[in-house]
Amino acid sequence: MRYRHVGVIGAGAWGTALAQTAARAGAKVRLFCREPETVADIRALKVNRTFLPDITLSPAIHATGKMEELGECDLILAVTPAQHLRSSLQAFRGAGSTRTPIVLCAKGIEQGTLNLMTQVAQEVCPRTPLAVLSGPSFAGEVAQGLPTAVTLACADRDIGRAMAASLANPAFRPYLSTDLIGAEAGGAVKNVLAIACGAVEGLGLGRSAHAALITRGFAEMTRLGVALGAQAETLAGLCGLGDLVLTCSSPKSRNMSVGLALGRGLSLAEALANRLTVAEGIASAPAVRALAVKLGVEMPICTMTAAVLTGDITLKAAIEDLLARPLKFEH
């Protein structure tokens, strides 16, 4: 079984790349765009000039500004920023079937509620089969058709297999899991850690510090995930460790690039100036910190990153505090 009509909510770089992926897999795709100019560009030029300007899109992708046009699709990919997922799903709920499976592709934790994306979706669409797509994947590379492997987590194995078959192509490999919480926790925390790694890079603290930060950050990610109910082995896979390594190791990462700017002395406002894309870690960091406190999980790197982003501490003081922590056993 596979889904033949795929709807994508969100025409940013990642949403457009996933639309291209579904089209390569043989699906007819309807891509919902908020911006009228993006609809016009994709229809007339087969290019998303705002968010993915160098990729010629498949003729199987139909851009629309009307959410109701996604109502006829048999699979939905929700690719909006995490803080807008609730409103996007509320808009879709009035247009589509409550039984249409939804793949959640946003990585973050909702501010205020501290909900994971599956919890947000369950509240808005309580009878809808859900899945989570997460893993090391830059939108531009996926859109180009460069080799990429991701985690696709779905509690229903048969639905998960159908989703994987509907997205897989020779260059895009979804690995199946039933651990939605693990896939979500990895995706949310790695964005916060990428900001921290960028700051270390921007300050010129060296590759040893960078490697240590990734490793200890992975320990924080695992602790939080397990406290939420995830399986530790899920976080050791593509959606956890894999995504963390990619996002913390390249300035192409939206979140790492913010950290780089902060490490080089820019303010957060200056780092975000003229950006069209969303660095999810900025909104997720305070939510991750609050969730760690709520669950009693020790996450010093994420906590300090959140404090820097909210202006409660300087970057220099945050690093000094981390390095002054008491010595301890690694495990």
Helices and strands as residue ranges (DSSP letters): E 5-9, H 13-24, E 28-32, H 36-45, E 61-64, G 67-72, E 75-78, G 82-84, H 85-93, E 102-104, H 117-124, E 130-134, H 139-144, E 148-154, H 157-167, E 172-177, H 180-203, H 207-228, H 232-235, I 238-242, H 243-247, H 254-263, H 268-272, H 280-295, H 300-309, H 315-323
